[in-house]
Amino acid sequence: MKILAATIGIAMCFCYLLAGCALVAPTDIGKEEYQANCAACHGPGGKGDGPQADMLATKPADLTMLAKKNGGEFPASRVYEIIDGRLEVAAHGSREMPVWGKEFLFDERPGPEDGTVETFSEVESRVNARIRALVDYVARLQD
């Protein structure tokens, strides 16, 4: 009888744990990055109508039209390059958009929690993951 009661108690604990896990919504890193770094200029829906847009010499791109303007295919590689910005050629003109690859590289987000110093490849991997998450989110904004 004690074994049955213990088994039922353990099963109930697992049910409560599973129910709690179901209530936690997955984090959309790309959306969070977009809201924190892009929405001020490109707008909450990516239409180029953010609150800072009028202060810029060049109107921010309507990010919802990228696939349409590219023959129906979302130009993920080009969007990645533009967000990263570190490989843009200066001779092609000035750039009002921040070079997010550089910004993310020197961002003050914490590194490993054990206090070790990240290697360059670990930092670069973190930067690339943030940019890929942004590209994925922008791809989901397409009309």
Backbone as CSV, one residue per row, in Angstrom:
resi,resn,N_x,N_y,N_z,CA_x,CA_y,CA_z,C_x,C_y,C_z
1,MET,0.819,-1.189,0.000,0.000,0.000,0.000,0.866,1.258,0.000
2,LYS,1.978,1.219,0.798,2.864,2.371,0.846,3.517,2.601,-0.515
3,ILE,3.838,1.527,-1.203,4.474,1.647,-2.528,3.495,2.272,-3.510
4,LEU,2.236,1.859,-3.443,1.216,2.418,-4.324,1.034,3.912,-4.053
5,ALA,0.977,4.306,-2.792,0.814,5.712,-2.437,2.014,6.529,-2.906
6,ALA,3.216,5.979,-2.734,4.428,6.679,-3.170,4.438,6.822,-4.684
7,THR,4.043,5.781,-5.391,4.008,5.816,-6.848,3.016,6.856,-7.345
8,ILE,1.851,6.920,-6.704,0.839,7.908,-7.083,1.356,9.317,-6.797
9,GLY,2.015,9.493,-5.657,2.582,10.798,-5.310,3.628,11.246,-6.318
10,ILE,4.515,10.345,-6.714,5.549,10.668,-7.700,4.910,10.993,-9.049
11,ALA,3.911,10.223,-9.443,3.226,10.464,-10.715,2.554,11.840,-10.706
12,MET,1.961,12.221,-9.581,1.316,13.529,-9.495,2.344,14.651,-9.597
13,CYS,3.513,14.447,-8.978,4.576,15.461,-9.072,4.997,15.650,-10.524
14,PHE,5.162,14.557,-11.248,5.536,14.648,-12.662,4.462,15.362,-13.472
15,CYS,3.202,15.097,-13.140,2.108,15.778,-13.853,2.163,17.281,-13.625
16,TYR,2.397,17.696,-12.385,2.506,19.131,-12.092,3.702,19.750,-12.802
17,LEU,4.820,19.037,-12.824,6.005,19.540,-13.518,5.735,19.699,-15.006
18,LEU,5.125,18.704,-15.608,4.822,18.767,-17.042,3.826,19.880,-17.338
19,ALA,2.852,20.053,-16.476,1.872,21.127,-16.680,2.555,22.482,-16.603
20,GLY,3.477,22.636,-15.682,4.216,23.891,-15.565,5.064,24.160,-16.784
21,CYS,5.675,23.132,-17.333,6.498,23.297,-18.537,5.650,23.717,-19.727
22,ALA,4.443,23.223,-19.796,3.572,23.565,-20.921,3.163,25.031,-20.891
23,LEU,3.172,25.650,-19.708,2.757,27.037,-19.586,3.857,28.019,-19.978
24,VAL,5.088,27.570,-20.034,6.206,28.440,-20.377,6.297,28.543,-21.895
25,ALA,6.096,29.749,-22.407,6.139,29.963,-23.853,7.596,30.000,-24.315
26,PRO,7.886,29.422,-25.465,9.252,29.494,-25.976,9.622,30.934,-26.321
27,THR,10.880,31.257,-26.117,11.358,32.610,-26.396,11.641,32.746,-27.885
28,ASP,11.189,33.824,-28.470,11.469,34.128,-29.872,12.633,35.119,-29.891
29,ILE,13.853,34.584,-29.943,15.061,35.411,-29.878,15.083,36.422,-31.014
30,GLY,14.723,35.998,-32.210,14.727,36.904,-33.353,13.795,38.087,-33.150
31,LYS,12.613,37.826,-32.628,11.652,38.903,-32.375,12.186,39.836,-31.295
32,GLU,12.774,39.271,-30.247,13.338,40.105,-29.179,14.472,40.984,-29.712
33,GLU,15.351,40.403,-30.530,16.452,41.177,-31.120,15.888,42.289,-32.005
34,TYR,14.864,41.948,-32.796,14.252,42.929,-33.684,13.657,44.089,-32.887
35,GLN,12.869,43.763,-31.867,12.232,44.809,-31.068,13.278,45.696,-30.385
36,ALA,14.370,45.102,-29.926,15.398,45.854,-29.211,16.280,46.680,-30.140
37,ASN,16.512,46.208,-31.363,17.523,46.832,-32.212,17.035,47.385,-33.546
38,CYS,15.866,47.006,-33.987,15.438,47.362,-35.342,14.124,48.146,-35.399
39,ALA,13.224,47.862,-34.471,11.871,48.420,-34.539,11.836,49.941,-34.452
40,ALA,12.808,50.552,-33.801,12.804,52.016,-33.683,12.840,52.675,-35.052
41,CYS,13.532,52.084,-36.001,13.601,52.640,-37.359,12.660,51.920,-38.326
42,HIS,12.686,50.593,-38.316,11.908,49.818,-39.285,10.460,49.615,-38.867
43,GLY,10.118,49.972,-37.630,8.743,49.844,-37.163,8.447,48.484,-36.588
44,PRO,7.420,48.393,-35.750,7.102,47.127,-35.095,6.723,46.015,-36.070
45,GLY,6.177,46.363,-37.204,5.797,45.365,-38.197,6.741,45.295,-39.384
46,GLY,7.841,46.054,-39.330,8.842,46.007,-40.393,8.538,46.850,-41.615
47,LYS,7.575,47.767,-41.534,7.149,48.559,-42.695,8.000,49.806,-42.943
48,GLY,9.025,50.044,-42.110,9.862,51.235,-42.280,9.283,52.459,-41.619
49,ASP,8.350,52.252,-40.698,7.621,53.362,-40.088,7.850,53.490,-38.585
50,GLY,9.052,53.185,-38.144,9.362,53.286,-36.722,9.412,54.727,-36.257
51,PRO,9.373,54.957,-34.954,9.366,56.317,-34.416,10.626,57.121,-34.752
52,GLN,11.731,56.485,-35.066,12.958,57.189,-35.425,13.110,57.376,-36.937
53,ALA,12.236,56.797,-37.714,12.371,56.798,-39.178,12.448,58.199,-39.773
54,ASP,11.663,59.121,-39.265,11.638,60.483,-39.817,12.922,61.257,-39.559
55,MET,13.728,60.803,-38.630,14.975,61.496,-38.298,16.137,61.078,-39.205
56,LEU,15.909,60.086,-40.043,16.969,59.570,-40.897,16.938,60.228,-42.272
57,ALA,18.103,60.404,-42.865,18.193,60.985,-44.210,17.588,60.035,-45.245
58,THR,17.774,58.746,-45.041,17.226,57.729,-45.935,16.149,56.958,-45.192
59,LYS,14.975,56.845,-45.802,13.878,56.112,-45.169,14.269,54.648,-44.984
60,PRO,14.015,54.083,-43.805,14.325,52.667,-43.593,13.530,51.781,-44.549
61,ALA,14.121,50.681,-44.920,13.486,49.745,-45.848,12.219,49.144,-45.240
62,ASP,11.256,48.869,-46.115,10.071,48.106,-45.733,10.503,46.648,-45.779
63,LEU,10.762,46.075,-44.631,11.301,44.714,-44.555,10.291,43.650,-44.934
64,THR,9.012,44.018,-45.032,7.985,43.037,-45.381,7.951,42.752,-46.881
65,MET,8.653,43.566,-47.660,8.601,43.455,-49.121,9.874,42.854,-49.721
66,LEU,10.797,42.385,-48.891,12.081,41.910,-49.402,11.923,40.714,-50.347
67,ALA,11.114,39.764,-49.985,10.915,38.601,-50.852,10.231,39.009,-52.155
68,LYS,9.213,39.836,-52.047,8.478,40.283,-53.242,9.418,40.999,-54.216
69,LYS,10.307,41.847,-53.682,11.248,42.581,-54.531,12.374,41.697,-55.056
70,ASN,12.453,40.467,-54.565,13.503,39.536,-54.976,12.887,38.330,-55.696
71,GLY,11.881,38.589,-56.491,11.266,37.522,-57.284,10.561,36.463,-56.467
72,GLY,10.080,36.823,-55.273,9.343,35.883,-54.441,10.214,35.062,-53.503
73,GLU,11.515,35.243,-53.581,12.417,34.476,-52.715,13.075,35.413,-51.702
74,PHE,12.986,35.048,-50.447,13.588,35.872,-49.398,15.113,35.810,-49.508
75,PRO,15.782,36.962,-49.631,17.240,36.993,-49.815,17.989,36.888,-48.480
76,ALA,17.923,35.727,-47.863,18.464,35.547,-46.514,19.952,35.908,-46.421
77,SER,20.749,35.486,-47.377,22.186,35.769,-47.315,22.454,37.264,-47.383
78,ARG,21.757,37.945,-48.265,21.955,39.397,-48.398,21.469,40.125,-47.145
79,VAL,20.346,39.709,-46.579,19.846,40.323,-45.355,20.856,40.104,-44.231
80,TYR,21.411,38.908,-44.153,22.440,38.624,-43.143,23.620,39.583,-43.306
81,GLU,24.100,39.733,-44.541,25.246,40.615,-44.802,24.938,42.063,-44.424
82,ILE,23.734,42.515,-44.705,23.365,43.897,-44.394,23.286,44.102,-42.887
83,ILE,22.671,43.168,-42.173,22.589,43.285,-40.719,23.986,43.236,-40.117
84,ASP,24.781,42.266,-40.539,26.139,42.135,-40.004,26.938,43.397,-40.298
85,GLY,26.972,43.807,-41.563,27.571,45.075,-41.942,29.077,45.153,-41.923
86,ARG,29.746,44.163,-41.390,31.197,44.247,-41.263,31.911,44.037,-42.587
87,LEU,31.213,43.475,-43.579,31.846,43.213,-44.867,31.431,44.201,-45.945
88,GLU,30.605,45.171,-45.596,30.175,46.174,-46.573,31.379,46.980,-47.050
89,VAL,31.387,47.323,-48.303,32.485,48.088,-48.882,32.188,49.573,-48.717
90,ALA,33.097,50.289,-48.084,32.893,51.715,-47.803,32.699,52.525,-49.080
91,ALA,33.319,52.126,-50.180,33.216,52.865,-51.435,31.802,52.857,-51.998
92,HIS,30.938,51.976,-51.503,29.570,51.897,-52.001,28.650,52.920,-51.354
93,GLY,29.195,53.808,-50.541,28.379,54.866,-49.934,28.293,54.746,-48.432
94,SER,27.746,55.787,-47.831,27.640,55.802,-46.378,26.510,54.886,-45.934
95,ARG,26.510,54.612,-44.673,25.556,53.668,-44.110,24.979,54.283,-42.845
96,GLU,23.667,54.479,-42.817,23.039,54.994,-41.613,22.719,53.880,-40.626
97,MET,22.457,52.685,-41.148,22.119,51.565,-40.283,23.355,51.129,-39.506
98,PRO,23.192,50.873,-38.220,24.354,50.416,-37.437,24.947,49.122,-37.992
99,VAL,26.217,48.946,-37.777,26.902,47.711,-38.151,26.674,46.753,-36.982
100,TRP,25.599,45.986,-37.077,25.181,45.156,-35.947,26.191,44.059,-35.637
101,GLY,26.904,43.562,-36.632,27.926,42.563,-36.350,28.949,43.099,-35.370
102,LYS,29.349,44.345,-35.562,30.308,44.991,-34.661,29.645,45.311,-33.319
103,GLU,28.426,45.813,-33.351,27.706,46.129,-32.113,27.525,44.870,-31.257
104,PHE,27.100,43.786,-31.880,26.889,42.539,-31.148,28.221,41.976,-30.642
105,LEU,29.285,42.193,-31.408,30.602,41.686,-31.030,31.055,42.295,-29.718
106,PHE,30.785,43.578,-29.546,31.226,44.284,-28.341,30.094,44.558,-27.369
107,ASP,28.968,43.889,-27.578,27.816,44.041,-26.699,28.202,43.620,-25.286
108,GLU,27.584,44.239,-24.319,27.923,43.947,-22.935,27.114,42.798,-22.359
109,ARG,26.608,41.945,-23.196,25.905,40.769,-22.684,26.920,39.865,-22.008
110,PRO,26.506,39.188,-20.954,27.459,38.349,-20.238,27.948,37.184,-21.082
111,GLY,29.180,36.816,-20.837,29.767,35.647,-21.494,29.420,34.408,-20.694
112,PRO,30.288,33.418,-20.714,30.026,32.188,-19.967,29.849,32.487,-18.476
113,GLU,28.909,31.780,-17.866,28.589,32.036,-16.457,29.658,31.542,-15.505
114,ASP,30.575,30.700,-15.974,31.604,30.192,-15.072,32.785,31.144,-14.941
115,GLY,32.695,32.316,-15.590,33.744,33.316,-15.449,34.889,33.179,-16.428
116,THR,34.852,32.172,-17.290,35.926,32.025,-18.273,35.749,33.067,-19.370
117,VAL,36.810,33.344,-20.057,36.785,34.311,-21.147,36.466,33.566,-22.440
118,GLU,35.557,34.134,-23.215,35.200,33.516,-24.491,36.331,33.695,-25.496
119,THR,36.540,32.680,-26.318,37.491,32.815,-27.417,36.832,33.634,-28.516
120,PHE,37.631,34.106,-29.475,37.072,34.879,-30.578,36.023,34.058,-31.321
121,SER,36.306,32.777,-31.560,35.343,31.956,-32.310,34.051,31.764,-31.522
122,GLU,34.117,31.716,-30.206,32.895,31.607,-29.396,32.091,32.906,-29.464
123,VAL,32.789,34.031,-29.389,32.108,35.326,-29.491,31.483,35.460,-30.875
124,GLU,32.248,35.123,-31.906,31.752,35.216,-33.279,30.551,34.299,-33.478
125,SER,30.583,33.141,-32.875,29.466,32.208,-32.967,28.217,32.802,-32.321
126,ARG,28.376,33.477,-31.187,27.258,34.132,-30.515,26.696,35.264,-31.375
127,VAL,27.589,36.048,-31.983,27.158,37.139,-32.867,26.381,36.570,-34.054
128,ASN,26.919,35.535,-34.680,26.256,34.919,-35.835,24.885,34.367,-35.469
129,ALA,24.762,33.788,-34.286,23.469,33.246,-33.850,22.440,34.361,-33.694
130,ARG,22.865,35.503,-33.164,21.938,36.635,-33.006,21.500,37.160,-34.365
131,ILE,22.433,37.254,-35.298,22.088,37.748,-36.634,21.186,36.749,-37.350
132,ARG,21.494,35.460,-37.256,20.634,34.440,-37.887,19.223,34.489,-37.319
133,ALA,19.094,34.725,-36.004,17.768,34.830,-35.391,17.014,36.036,-35.959
134,LEU,17.725,37.138,-36.159,17.109,38.333,-36.757,16.670,38.057,-38.190
135,VAL,17.534,37.423,-38.971,17.198,37.092,-40.368,15.963,36.210,-40.409
136,ASP,15.912,35.224,-39.526,14.752,34.336,-39.469,13.485,35.123,-39.157
137,TYR,13.576,36.055,-38.228,12.397,36.856,-37.880,11.969,37.735,-39.051
138,VAL,12.911,38.382,-39.699,12.584,39.230,-40.855,11.956,38.391,-41.955
139,ALA,12.415,37.168,-42.138,11.818,36.278,-43.135,10.352,36.008,-42.810
140,ARG,10.030,35.943,-41.530,8.644,35.708,-41.119,7.765,36.936,-41.271
141,LEU,8.351,38.107,-41.485,7.587,39.343,-41.687,7.102,39.526,-43.126
142,GLN,7.527,38.671,-44.035,7.231,38.854,-45.455,5.745,38.785,-45.751
143,ASP,5.295,39.725,-46.617,3.896,39.756,-47.061,3.659,38.689,-48.098
